Structure formats: C-alpha cells, structure tokens
Amino acid sequence: MVLKTELCRFSGAKIYPGKGIRFIRADSQVFLFANSKCKRYFHNRLKPSKLTWTAMYRKQHKKDIAAEAVKKKRRTNKKPYSRSIVGATL
C-alpha cells in the first residue's frame, strides 16, 4: 500500500495522510500546512526563502546537496590518426 504524501505550501515538508492543516482561501485556493508554525508564518506574509529551516531557503542557498543531481564528467575520446615519420624512405 502506497501512502500519498503532500508537500507543505510554506516549508516544503512532507505531510502524511491525516496530518497537517488545510486552509481554503476565499477564492477557493487550497493551502496545506505541516503545522501551525507554517500556517502562522504564511498568514503573517513572511517569505519562506528568508527562513533557514524551509526547503526554499535551502534550495536558494545551495544547502540541499542530496536533492541535486550530480553530473558525471565525460571524458572525450581522442581519435587515433596516423602520423608520418620524418626521414623514413621506402
């Protein structure tokens, strides 16, 4: 059985089924928060990019190394070619 997790709209944390706080705005937009701390900061219009514990801050300041895909360095293959030998006579 696979549990469908959702992400907090403020912090980016995983929210498991039955957890979290759901807020529905007057324009019918749904926001899901991990806890009351995230909800409070959202309503106070704080930017998640300025709080060090949020996923957005970690992404902007390149702290989340595990999530980044590490690119492998490719080595270029040198193609062999024939060189003429100087002073060789047939």
C-alpha positions as CSV (number, residue, x, y, z in Angstrom):
1,M,0.0,0.0,0.0
2,V,1.4,3.3,-1.0
3,L,0.7,6.4,1.0
4,K,0.3,9.6,-0.9
5,T,2.3,12.4,0.8
6,E,1.7,16.0,0.0
7,L,4.0,19.0,0.5
8,C,3.6,21.9,2.8
9,R,2.9,25.1,0.8
10,F,5.2,27.1,3.1
11,S,8.1,24.9,4.3
12,G,8.1,22.2,1.6
13,A,8.0,19.4,4.3
14,K,6.3,16.1,3.6
15,I,2.8,15.8,5.0
16,Y,1.4,12.3,5.5
17,P,-2.3,11.4,5.3
18,G,-4.4,12.6,8.3
19,K,-1.8,15.2,9.3
20,G,-1.4,18.9,8.6
21,I,-3.7,21.9,8.5
22,R,-5.8,22.7,5.4
23,F,-6.6,26.3,4.7
24,I,-9.1,27.3,2.0
25,R,-8.9,30.9,0.8
26,A,-12.0,32.9,-0.3
27,D,-11.0,32.3,-4.0
28,S,-11.2,28.5,-3.3
29,Q,-7.5,28.0,-3.4
30,V,-6.4,25.2,-1.1
31,F,-3.2,25.5,1.1
32,L,-1.9,22.6,3.1
33,F,0.5,23.4,6.0
34,A,2.6,20.9,8.0
35,N,1.9,22.6,11.4
36,S,0.6,25.8,13.0
37,K,4.0,27.4,12.7
38,C,3.9,27.2,8.9
39,K,0.3,28.5,8.9
40,R,1.1,31.4,11.2
41,Y,4.1,32.5,9.1
42,F,2.1,32.2,5.9
43,H,-0.7,34.4,7.3
44,N,1.9,36.9,8.5
45,R,3.2,37.1,4.9
46,L,6.8,36.0,5.8
47,K,8.8,34.8,2.9
48,P,9.9,31.2,3.2
49,S,13.1,32.0,1.4
50,K,14.3,34.1,4.4
51,L,13.7,31.4,7.0
52,T,16.6,29.0,7.2
53,W,14.6,25.8,8.0
54,T,12.5,25.9,4.9
55,A,13.1,23.9,1.7
56,M,13.0,27.1,-0.4
57,Y,15.9,28.7,1.6
58,R,18.0,25.5,1.4
59,K,17.5,25.4,-2.4
60,Q,18.3,29.1,-2.9
61,H,21.4,28.9,-0.8
62,K,22.6,25.6,-2.3
63,K,22.4,23.7,1.0
64,D,20.5,20.7,-0.2
65,I,23.2,18.6,-1.8
66,A,21.3,15.3,-1.7
67,A,18.5,16.6,-3.9
68,E,20.8,17.9,-6.6
69,A,21.7,15.6,-9.4
70,V,25.4,15.2,-9.6
71,K,26.6,15.3,-13.2
72,K,29.3,12.9,-14.2
73,K,32.3,14.3,-16.1
74,R,32.6,12.9,-19.5
75,R,36.0,12.2,-20.9
76,T,36.4,13.0,-24.6
77,N,37.9,10.1,-26.6
78,K,40.9,11.1,-28.7
79,K,40.6,9.7,-32.2
80,P,43.7,7.9,-33.4
81,Y,45.3,9.2,-36.6
82,S,48.4,8.1,-38.5
83,R,51.4,10.4,-38.3
84,S,54.1,10.4,-41.0
85,I,57.6,9.5,-39.8
86,V,60.2,12.1,-40.9
87,G,63.2,10.8,-42.7
88,A,61.7,7.4,-43.4
89,T,62.2,6.2,-47.0
90,L,60.7,3.2,-48.6
